[in-house]
Amino acid sequence: MVSAGLLVAPDLFARAKKRQIGTQLYTVRDLMAKDPLGTLAKVAQIGFTTVEGATYTGTELFYGMPAAQFKSVLNDNGLEMPSAHYVLGESMANAKGTLSNDWQKAVEDAATVGLKYMVCAYLFDTERGNLDHYKSTAEKLNKAGEVAKDAGIQLCYHNHNFEFVPQEGKLPYDVLLQSSDADLVKMEMDIYWVYKAKQDPIALFKKYPGRFPLWHVKDMDNTPEQKFTEVGNGVIPFKTIFPHAKEAGLKYFFNEQDVTPGDPLVSMAESYKYIKENLV
């Protein structure tokens, strides 16, 4: 009967498969610094099955551990880490493990952990500049993307809101997308920052279909300060956004909350509950 059902309505069965719910470990960065083993166990107990890392640059370690050891710890907790954050490295000349310095080793270690995506997480003030500088950055992303692709890993770029400040009638975000190779460089959309910049995620999915395999799912509270809040407590219409996952090219998403009102694990659990009950 199952085989017959697959033949008659394969899309129905595909839709029935639940997406994995992931979290960016930056939310529990202080806890990870003190007790990475205990914190990962608690993250898994909440129900998360995937995590995204954020500490490789500079140390060339994953939360104080070499790649193989960290992979073993993930396995012990039933977790996978399909993605991790890195920096461009233009303003950190002496830091290793960036897109600009010792990138080959970073890629090799990423492959050992099992990463499918390596993400350029942020451009520091000196790494932004004019539109020509963004075009130059896109070329650097292309070159780093080629190295990652050779290892079977996809390079992505993670946005904030500064990429949506117009220059000469253009958005730097559009310049990055249009000046980079669509196969070598894809995007991790941080939905909070897109809304902070008064942009429409769905319009971006339509403009650049398939370029957004990763999302950061974090909410914005309904105050003038537009603070971070638990998913479901804010104003971002995730129930409207998630139906466009296929158009975006979504493969993984990660809950993130840069600042929490108390114990970050409590906030993570609240977000997880809402996501599980309402979005996947």
Solvent accessible surface area in square Angstrom, and as a share of the most:
residue,aa,sasa,rsa
1,M,212,0.95
2,V,99,0.57
3,S,79,0.51
4,A,57,0.44
5,G,20,0.19
6,L,81,0.40
7,L,154,0.76
8,V,128,0.74
9,A,33,0.26
10,P,74,0.47
11,D,96,0.50
12,L,104,0.52
13,F,80,0.33
14,A,70,0.54
15,R,172,0.63
16,A,75,0.58
17,K,168,0.71
18,K,139,0.59
19,R,90,0.33
20,Q,75,0.33
21,I,12,0.06
22,G,0,0.00
23,T,0,0.00
24,Q,1,0.00
25,L,0,0.00
26,Y,83,0.32
27,T,7,0.04
28,V,1,0.00
29,R,86,0.31
30,D,97,0.50
31,L,56,0.28
32,M,3,0.01
33,A,88,0.68
34,K,166,0.70
35,D,74,0.38
36,P,27,0.17
37,L,99,0.49
38,G,23,0.22
39,T,6,0.03
40,L,0,0.00
41,A,31,0.24
42,K,105,0.44
43,V,0,0.00
44,A,26,0.21
45,Q,146,0.65
46,I,38,0.19
47,G,25,0.24
48,F,4,0.02
49,T,56,0.33
50,T,1,0.00
51,V,0,0.00
52,E,0,0.00
53,G,1,0.01
54,A,36,0.28
55,T,55,0.32
56,Y,3,0.01
57,T,30,0.18
58,G,44,0.43
59,T,86,0.50
60,E,26,0.11
61,L,63,0.31
62,F,4,0.02
63,Y,25,0.10
64,G,58,0.56
65,M,12,0.05
66,P,71,0.45
67,A,10,0.08
68,A,69,0.53
69,Q,94,0.42
70,F,0,0.00
71,K,62,0.26
72,S,56,0.36
73,V,17,0.10
74,L,1,0.00
75,N,87,0.45
76,D,117,0.61
77,N,39,0.20
78,G,60,0.58
79,L,4,0.02
80,E,81,0.36
81,M,4,0.02
82,P,1,0.01
83,S,0,0.00
84,A,1,0.01
85,H,21,0.09
86,Y,2,0.01
87,V,22,0.12
88,L,1,0.00
89,G,4,0.04
90,E,57,0.26
91,S,56,0.36
92,M,64,0.29
93,A,83,0.65
94,N,147,0.75
95,A,17,0.14
96,K,107,0.46
97,G,0,0.00
98,T,0,0.00
99,L,17,0.09
100,S,66,0.43
101,N,43,0.22
102,D,56,0.29
103,W,17,0.06
104,Q,98,0.44
105,K,80,0.34
106,A,0,0.00
107,V,0,0.00
108,E,94,0.42
109,D,22,0.12
110,A,0,0.00
111,A,49,0.38
112,T,68,0.39
113,V,1,0.01
114,G,34,0.32
115,L,8,0.04
116,K,92,0.39
117,Y,21,0.08
118,M,0,0.00
119,V,0,0.00
120,C,0,0.00
121,A,14,0.11
122,Y,69,0.26
123,L,0,0.00
124,F,73,0.30
125,D,107,0.55
126,T,106,0.62
127,E,0,0.00
128,R,45,0.17
129,G,46,0.44
130,N,82,0.42
131,L,12,0.06
132,D,96,0.50
133,H,57,0.26
134,Y,4,0.01
135,K,98,0.42
136,S,50,0.32
137,T,0,0.00
138,A,0,0.00
139,E,83,0.37
140,K,78,0.33
141,L,0,0.00
142,N,17,0.09
143,K,124,0.52
144,A,5,0.04
145,G,1,0.01
146,E,93,0.42
147,V,47,0.27
148,A,0,0.00
149,K,110,0.47
150,D,133,0.69
151,A,45,0.35
152,G,67,0.64
153,I,6,0.03
154,Q,35,0.16
155,L,1,0.00
156,C,0,0.00
157,Y,0,0.00
158,H,7,0.03
159,N,0,0.00
160,H,32,0.14
161,N,48,0.25
162,F,29,0.12
163,E,0,0.00
164,F,10,0.04
165,V,90,0.52
166,P,90,0.57
167,Q,50,0.22
168,E,151,0.68
169,G,79,0.76
170,K,115,0.49
171,L,39,0.19
172,P,1,0.01
173,Y,1,0.00
174,D,21,0.11
175,V,8,0.05
176,L,1,0.00
177,L,1,0.01
178,Q,119,0.53
179,S,43,0.27
180,S,11,0.07
181,D,62,0.32
182,A,52,0.40
183,D,73,0.38
184,L,21,0.10
185,V,0,0.00
186,K,45,0.19
187,M,0,0.00
188,E,0,0.00
189,M,0,0.00
190,D,0,0.00
191,I,0,0.00
192,Y,4,0.02
193,W,42,0.15
194,V,0,0.00
195,Y,59,0.22
196,K,56,0.24
197,A,22,0.17
198,K,173,0.74
199,Q,53,0.24
200,D,72,0.37
201,P,0,0.00
202,I,27,0.14
203,A,51,0.40
204,L,15,0.07
205,F,0,0.00
206,K,119,0.50
207,K,112,0.48
208,Y,23,0.09
209,P,86,0.54
210,G,32,0.31
211,R,19,0.07
212,F,0,0.00
213,P,5,0.03
214,L,0,0.00
215,W,0,0.00
216,H,0,0.00
217,V,0,0.00
218,K,2,0.01
219,D,1,0.01
220,M,7,0.03
221,D,27,0.14
222,N,129,0.66
223,T,54,0.32
224,P,130,0.82
225,E,104,0.46
226,Q,53,0.24
227,K,118,0.50
228,F,42,0.18
229,T,16,0.09
230,E,13,0.06
231,V,2,0.01
232,G,34,0.33
233,N,84,0.43
234,G,24,0.23
235,V,71,0.41
236,I,9,0.05
237,P,54,0.34
238,F,5,0.02
239,K,118,0.50
240,T,74,0.43
241,I,1,0.00
242,F,19,0.08
243,P,102,0.64
244,H,48,0.21
245,A,7,0.05
246,K,187,0.79
247,E,58,0.26
248,A,0,0.00
249,G,18,0.18
250,L,8,0.04
251,K,127,0.54
252,Y,29,0.11
253,F,2,0.01
254,F,0,0.00
255,N,2,0.01
256,E,9,0.04
257,Q,3,0.02
258,D,27,0.14
259,V,95,0.54
260,T,28,0.16
261,P,123,0.77
262,G,48,0.46
263,D,72,0.37
264,P,28,0.17
265,L,25,0.13
266,V,96,0.55
267,S,5,0.03
268,M,1,0.00
269,A,40,0.31
270,E,77,0.34
271,S,1,0.00
272,Y,31,0.12
273,K,119,0.50
274,Y,57,0.22
275,I,0,0.00
276,K,115,0.49
277,E,113,0.51
278,N,58,0.30
279,L,21,0.10
280,V,35,0.20
